[in-house]
Amino acid sequence: MSENYFKKYPNENGYFEEYGGAFLPPVLETEMKNITQAYFSISKSHNFISELRSIRKHYQGRPTPVYFCNRLSDKYGGRIYMKREDLNHSGAHKLNHCMGEALLAKHLGKKKLIAETGAGQHGVALATAAAYFGLECEIHMGEVDIVKEHPNVVRMEILGAKVVPVSEGLKTLKEAVDSAFNAYVADPVTSLYCIGSVVGPHPFPMMVRDFQRVVGIEAREQFYEMTGELPDKVVACVGGGSNAMGLFSAFLEDDECEIYGVEPSGRSLEPGEHAATMTLGKPGVIHGFKCYLLQDEKGEPAPVYSVASGLDYPGVGPEHSMLKDLKKVKYDTITDKEAIDAFYELSRLEGIIPALESAHAVAYALKLAQKYPQKSILVNLSGRGDKDIDFVVDEYGLPENPK
């Protein structure tokens, strides 16, 4: 991917064409400018880059591998490959930006990290980063997700984080963001809000994307080394969109690679039954930035739903919104049922239990494989499914054992 793209997007005001920006209360404007200035100066320094590279290699276990799915490909067609972010320390791609944000907080002299979480993977990753650097950590999580993702709640608490239950509204990801943002507004000087995706006010969409670019850089090199060519199809799930931007960033200028972002159509495409923002949303403002947004009749963020807590968000990253308009990425949907079926297929055929978020991307890859049996497909397996197994079995039961 050309460096000119990353210098062009976002612009100095944090816009990806018409999306992004920073719609902030006055109390945060100065602090955000300080964070932006620090990011451009500190994160480009030799010391910062060297320390982050050392962390990725010796602590996170990077690079994570690209794996060819033999049995899945035999059954569905195509040549299905997976970038194994589930093998990243803490079990998902989230640690890629959490370690970067925590390292930035350390250089800024911050004492506390604050964040929201839906599926719990961002919360676990940030709690891990806080423990590594000796910082306080406060994670805001909707009460619905606390019950649904209980294993990750326990992991956060073991790591020393304070988990703050959020009881407002639908008690899921949007409300957790609201709560975490309010906590940050109350103490912006000694704390840093470490947002969990490529969303929020500038500079967060840029920062998180840049820290996640390691996924695409590794995957491109690994895939080419394995096959001698680039993948025909590149697939990732999209909620806020951090894992997807990490992978997509390496292939945006390759016309031979078709890129697909996969959203949850949930139980149906009726209002409140899905989180298909790119499919049914329109431009609006949420949590301090402009993006495609699912809205009610008053223009407020609409209620959303997904079986995958990490995709349960009415907005999407501003860079994804731009890529949709530029037709650089095709955005499509997968239902709850398709995701659950893919969850079990990958588990039974390859011995890999995926996160429910990642299962949406896997499900879409299986559709592509059947439609294009001669094509290669690279999927970002963004997280492992340990957190989801109790919920899935309780809600859907075990499938019949294959004969």
Secondary structure, DSSP 4 states (H G I P E B T S, - for coil): --HHHHHHSS-TTSEETTEE-----HHHHHHHHHHHHHHHHHTTSHHHHHHHHHHIIIII-PSPPEEE-HHHHHHH-SEEEEEEGGGSTTSBTTHHHHHHHHHHHHHHT--EEEEEESSSHHHHHHHHHHHHHT-EEEEEEEHHHHHHTHHHHHHHHHTTPEEEEE-STTSSHHHHHHHHHHHHHH-TTTEEE--SSS-SSTTHHHHHHHHHHHHHHHHHHHHHHHHSS--SEEEEE-SS-HHHHHHHTTTTT-TT-EEEEEEEEET-SSTTS---HHHH-EEEEETTEEEEE-B-TTSSBPP---SSGGG--S---HHHHHHHHTTSSEEEEEEHHHHHHHHHHHHHHHS--B-HHHHHHHHHHHHHHHH-TTSEEEEEE-BBSGGGHHHHHHHH-PPPPP-
